[in-house]
Amino acid sequence: MKVDYIIVGCGLAGISFCEKLKEQNKSYIVFDDNSQQSSVVAGGLYNPVTLKRFTPVWKSEAQLAVALQVYRKLEETLDVTLDFKIPVKRRFTSLEEQNNWFAASDKEGLKPFLNTSLFDNTNPKIDADFKLGEVLHTGRLDTKELIKSYKRYLLDEELLVTDTFVHDLLVVDNNQIAYKDVTANQIVFAEGFGIKQNPYFKDLPLGGTKGQLLTIYAPDLKLDYVLKSSVFVIPLGQDTYRVGSTYEQKDKTNTITPEARELLLDKLKTFIKCDFEVLSQVAGVRPTVKDRKPLVGRHPVANNVYLFNGLGSRGVMIAPYMANQLFDFIENNGVLDKEIDCLRFF
């Protein structure tokens, strides 16, 4: 088989780049062995504001504009609903937090996204004496459905290989990439935390942060927005909610732990005043970088080997935007933002 691109990884990064290649009539094949779970188990929120400190997400307006268009096209292609528009409200715990919210709403990069009207809490099952602040232009992407449906689409098109990619079998020269019976012009590694096994990029400072989430059944909660307090509570429908997430630095496995479960439940019980049942728990390792920016770009020596990684906890928003940048960089000699170019660490 001869293609323009080999893509390794079918999470949010890999899917976004595949969609860009398809738009530009480039041929490709994808390798993915389901070993990386961060995109599958993600909460799926797209939210342009960091709600811990009320700061704007890097290039949030540009990211949202690209991402929402891509996800609309994917819904049409896959014939599924992926994008659920839902408000995000921040629970305040003091008058100081309220004042910080008002101060932030006047800052550049935050004005379009912070509602300056505060909301009284009218839900008797929520403890929120200091009112709620609303973030605008938010929603939830069903990442699990996206990845499942996209892999099925790729399989139907004979564009997905589910074997583990063996890096030692890759043959790279300046003119061509060869892997088993596939030859290509370029290869893009979008492996998430799997980069730690990749000889081309394993020394980059991608630390990986494990996140665990719960799904609960709470028939009395009746929450119709995403609530952010010490944890997120995300409505999924039919009285079920996703609760998360943890941020663990040492454990790099996809194994759930009782300690994370208890931590999430303890935080949840500080502001939820109703009974609930835990239905499930999931875990995945987010590909995170010490400077909180993605790792995108070309290998310093192998000119047709590229990286698309380090999306962290905001992959839903940033992946399509980064896919555009990377494609333009490869095909049109475009310039990558210095903040995200992987060469900053080589």
Buried (B, 14 or more C-beta within 10 A) or exposed (E): EEBBBBBBBBBBBBBBBBBBBBEEEBBBBBBBBEBBBBBBBBBBBBBBBBBEEBEBBBBBEEBBEBBBEBBEEBBEEBEBEBBBEBBBBBBBBEEEBBEBBEEBBEEEBBEEBBBEEBBEBEBEBBBBEBBBBBBEBBBBBBBBBBBBBBBEBBEEEEBBBEEEBEBEEBEBEEEEBBBBEBBBBBBBBBBBBBBBBBEBBEEBEBBBBBBBBBBBBBEEBEBEBBBBBBBBBBBBEEBBBBBBBBEBEEBBEBEBBEEBBEBBBEBBEEBBEEEBEBEEBBBBBBBBBEEEBBBBBBBEEBEBBBBBBBBBBBBBBBBBBBBBBBBBBBBEEEEBBEEBBBBBBE
